Amino acid sequence: MVYDVGVERVTKVLKVGRKYLTHVQNSVLEGELSQAQYKALRHELGKVMDESHDSVRFYVLRTDAYLRVDQLGTPRRPEGSFL
């Protein structure tokens, strides 16, 4: 999930996203969701965002076979990580 929302709604959108996904970078969260979790996430986000100004994008992969993550620099550690 990638989001671009008004500064006054960033904290709310991030809080909803963290209930379902892992925060990996500024405005970027990732993780695996069931269809029910995905539907719930979209519903909760719809309640806190202003759809006339904000944007949230989901990149949905049907299988892990097509997933590859290339990264440069230091990865952001998920909160609560002790590594």
Residue pairs with C-beta under 8 A, 6 or more apart in sequence:
1 17
1 21
1 28
1 29
1 30
1 41
1 56
1 57
1 58
1 59
2 27
2 28
2 56
2 57
2 59
3 13
3 14
3 17
3 27
3 54
3 55
3 56
3 57
4 27
4 54
4 55
4 56
5 13
5 49
5 50
5 53
5 54
5 55
5 56
6 50
6 53
6 54
9 48
9 49
9 50
9 54
10 27
12 48
12 49
13 45
13 48
13 49
13 54
13 56
14 23
14 29
16 41
16 44
16 45
16 48
17 23
17 29
17 41
17 45
18 29
19 41
19 44
20 29
20 31
20 33
20 37
20 40
20 41
21 29
21 30
21 31
21 33
21 41
22 29
22 30
22 31
22 78
23 29
23 76
23 78
23 79
24 30
24 75
24 76
24 78
25 76
33 41
38 58
38 60
42 58
45 56
49 56
61 67
77 83
